[in-house]
Amino acid sequence: MCDYEPSGMPIILALQGAFAEHQTTLNNLANKSCTKVKSMPKLLSKLVRTPAELAECDALIIPGGESTTMALLARISGLLEPLREFVQRKPVWGTCAGAILLAESIEGSKKGGQELLGGMAVKIGRNGFGSQIDSFEAPLLCSPEAVALTKRPEEFVGVFIRAPVVLGITEDPSRPKIQVLAKISPEALPKSEDATDSTTPEDDPRLIVALRQGHLVLTTFHPELTKDDRFHEYFVLEVVMPTFSAPPTPS
Amino acid sequence: MSSTNGIPPVTLANVPPLASSRSAQVARGDGAAGPNAGTFAVKSGLAQMLKGGVIMDVINAEQARIAEEAGACAVMALERVPADIRKEGGVARMSDPSMIKEIIDAVTIPVMAKCRIGHFVEAQILQAVGVDYIDESEVLTPADEQHHINKQGFKVPFVCGAKNLGEALRRISEGAAFIRTKGEAGTGNVIEAVRHCRTVNAEIRKAAAMGEEELFAYAKEIGAPYHLLKETARLKRLPVVNFAAGGVATPADAALMMQLGCDGVFVGSGIFLSGDPAKRARAIVQAVTHYNDPQKLAEVSQNLGPAMVGLTITKGMQGGLLAERGW
């Protein structure tokens, strides 16, 4: 039996995509909660498909999948406005398609544009590395500020599938500061066809693959596809849990 | 159960070049991607992203746009939908690359295309065109009556049809990263898809209850590689994503296949041969998300106009039994 009360409750948006994989990783984390990771709360994860289910959530993970499909299903299920409101107040983590939905502006969207939830002052490009044959795996360089990500020495390998890229960040002093959680190395960044200069500058925003702004997190890769659960641990311990112990930060 | 368990641990290496646009990538084709592209994790990972979604057959850019707007998670580009292949007869081949390229440029969702069973040059061409997935499909006329394509050597991932567990595991062993039922394409009749799905499920349950010695004998019996059968028995599901295909024509058909345990649905002739394709497409997309909610299914099944005309499946039917192709 576990001594910890159920408190953190990451819920996974289950309209389309890899929601079962996120749930498996969270369940495995929950099983570790009594043994290996003492500070881990007892986790309850649920799948969300309706506004009523969303209303019961304390936190949300938006999985990888097709962002156009998810946005459409969110709209016809009456979830779009409840989700936009949720993003303003509670912890949300978007992976890949979920990252696209959390961005405030987007490049390369379908004809006629695409609905977003917004919330993060980031511009994102869809399918930034090309089509499926350009999908790849790469080791990440994680920020030491994120304890859960760097406490173990081995590299976290990101799986990038038709991944979006970060094209720019808007600094706004009135909003929570944007924190870079992970990058890929410049050698790892694919070279563009027409570029005459083959070196990629260190500050190229496309190197950024994980970001946090206040209670919102985005990753352009898929931590749900690898057995490494450090990003899930980070989200639960360092993003979701503080919202239970401290008064909510004004957005 | 999640299929994440079935995916081997990831490895490191270099990363492929960045394409400046989607069509630039298409023009470049294969060869530019680095050694760390096209790993099995990346191939099966895309199938995992399609789960809970609907993949729709389209024959031109306009239909592809309708499918994208209706919430398709991918489209299958082909010259004739299976019902028309069945009606018109003749040899059915890979589609014209220019038509596939037009569809790639028209939508942002993944684009798949079909090649003939065993026709590895059609597969090489489709990879060069830049499709996101290849379906080595029994709907086209087979090019080899003994061998399937060795799919391991390709960077682009493959989906293959299967009627039973042995066939599914043979395809995975050849490199398929995604399995679907065969059903009986172009009939609008779901009975064969149900049969294939139930057969695979029953065989997995049987294998899961077996001891090691029995698994060796069972692998021989169903013609499956032992290591994949053992992994399937441990996971109690196929080690890759498994979709329904062949004969799905209504939201109820789609939800039926989901409740039987499929991860998502292909719809071929069922959408664009129906009375109101856009509306039916959207209804099937919703049915796959809310497959366990009869109220919602009733709501989305209303006023869809006429479904495609269905066919009774018999040995002598026009176009023959496509599901029997594949070895």
Interface residues (C-beta under 8 A of the other chain):
Chain A: A14 L15 Q16 G17 A18 F19 A20 E21 Q23 T24 T25 R49 G64 G65 E66 T68 T69 L72 L73 I76 S77 C96 A97 G108 S109 K110 K111 G112 R126 N127 G128 F129 G130 S131 Q132 I133 D134 S135 F136 E137 A138 P139 E155 V157 V159 F160 I161 R162 I184 E187 A188 L189 P190 K191 S192 E193 D194 R206 H222 E224 L225 T226 K227
Chain B: M1 S2 S3 T4 N5 I7 P9 V10 T11 L12 A13 N14 V15 P16 P17 L18 A19 S20 R22 A24 Q25 V26 R28 D30 A32 A33 G34 N36 A37 G38 T39 A41 V42 G45 L46 Q48 M49 L50 K51 G52 G53 R65 E68 E69 A70 G71 A72 C73 A74 I104 A106 V107 T108 I109 P110 Q127 G130 V131 D132 Y133 K155 V156 P157 R282 V285 Q286 V288 T289 H290 D293
